[in-house]
Amino acid sequence: MSPLENPARAAGLPQTGRSATELLGELARLRDRDLPVRGGNVTAYVYDTGRAEVHDAAARAHLEMLEVNCLDPTAFPSIVALERQLVGAVAERLGGDAATPGIFTSGGTESIMLAVKAARDARPARADRLEVVAPATAHPAFAKAVHYLGMELVSVPVDPVTFRADPAATAAALTPRTALVVASAPSYPHGVIDPVADLAALAADAGVPCHVDACVGGWVLPWLRENGQDVPPFDLSVPGVTSISCDLHKYGYAPKGASVVLFADEGMRRRAYFASAGWPGYPVINTTVQSSRSAGPLGAAWATFQALGAEGYRALAADAMRATEQLVAGVAEIPGLRVLGEPDAPLVAIASDDPGLCVFTLADEARLRGWFFQVQLSSGDSPANLHMTLTGVSGTRAGDLLSVLRESAVAARASGPPDVPAELVDALAGLDLDAIDDAGFAGLLASVGVDLGGAGDPEMAVVNTILDALPPATREALLVRFLAVLYSPHLPE
């Protein structure tokens, strides 16, 4: 079969059109090696209610709005009506009301980008670069935002035991160049809420905006509070908080990509916008980083909200937190493992205190058993660990998760940590990556046992052990090359 006859490897269009049945069949085959998006076996990336009818309603709404273009709300007034409803509903649970200004975005990174842009544009122009002061546990979306917006990130150490932001360290980091102070509710790595009130007060005293990154927790913490859990103030009700981001495709259970960024006042929202009318074409006004974009995610998020309602979200939050409590208690009974910090939300980080029990090997063993545990590399006082995001469906799967964790820990201890020669780590640290093309880097991956084109699940313990031993800058350079090779033609299908 020639490349043009094999659509999976074809470089261009087929000679003739293909039927929908054939195309959908091929998509199904291509997804054979994908992680499952339902059922709770994947403890990152996907959020499952366990309610098929809710996901079906979202899919149908997405299709209904698929070809509606969010570029011009005067041409498609439906997007205005849906966005107003969604933003208002989120604001009412996050310290605002139906009139609170906000923007529907494609995800947390874009929401954070807009919050950083608004803070930057609120400051008078300076010759030197403005800074964003954020705890070391803040999401890399802030590093991405400052990189794109010509600013700098000042990373502040967190408490080495609780992993919460340190107000004193934050105060010491503030300078006349500070344009924004960041807090997380909760931080993704450990699921703990920063002292938002203290950080916001510091920012207000310095005359600086404060953004709360509640992308992962913004739509579960309010329901946990309504269920009786003690949740500290973290939203727009806190004096000094000027913006907050909340992902609807996380604990809002909407399909990707759906997020909201709220602002305490209308002026800050306007600073997040972009307008251009100085060219011969149509006037451009964008609420988001994107211009043309499908209203499918907007319709799907709206349908998910309507299908679940407040009662549904309260129940899902209770299920997720009950699973979290079971997991934390169960981990305490597994020799060699411990939970980092004390999670305030359904996010758990599990580390090893036993040199003979490698969490990277444990993750590979779990994948062989049909479960995906997300690896987090060591950073500062946070050791290498496994991240677990518990969702609504986890309420019925906590026992299964613990069983696999126990079995995988036994198997990982039996096989031992990966044998990675120190000279290999040193060689990679000194490698001139610019001198290697993608084909050469693909060969390098194969030499350390990474077979991304193989038929089975990739074994990543060796790679993660190597990355964990390298400084962050080298890790980042290697990850960029890894991604480039993954999308290149140098790996087998």
Secondary structure, 3 states (H helix, E strand, C coil): CCHHHCCCCCCCCCCCCCCHHHHHHHHHHHHHHCCCCCCCCECCCCCCCCCHHHHHHHHHHHHHHCCCECCCCCCCHHHHHHHHHHHHHHHHHCCCCCCCCEEEECCHHHHHHHHHHHHHHCCCCCCCCCEEEEECCCCCHHHHHHHHHCCEEEEECECCCCCCECHHHHHHHCCCCEEEEEEECCCCCCCCCCCHHHHHHHHHHCCCCEEEECCCCCCCHHHHHHCCCCCCCCCCCCCCCCEEEEECCCCCCCCCCCEEEEECCHHHHHHHCEEECCCCCCCEEECCCCCCCECHHHHHHHHHHHHHHHHHHHHHHHHHHHHHHHHHHHHCCCCCEEECCCCCCCEEEEEECCCCCCHHHHHHHHHHCCCECEEECCECCECCEEEEECCHHHHHCHHHHHHHHHHHHHHHHHHCCCCCCHHHHHHHHCCCHHHCCHHHHHHHHHHCCCCCCCCCCCCCHHHHHHHHHCCHHHHHHHHHHHHHHHCCCCCCC
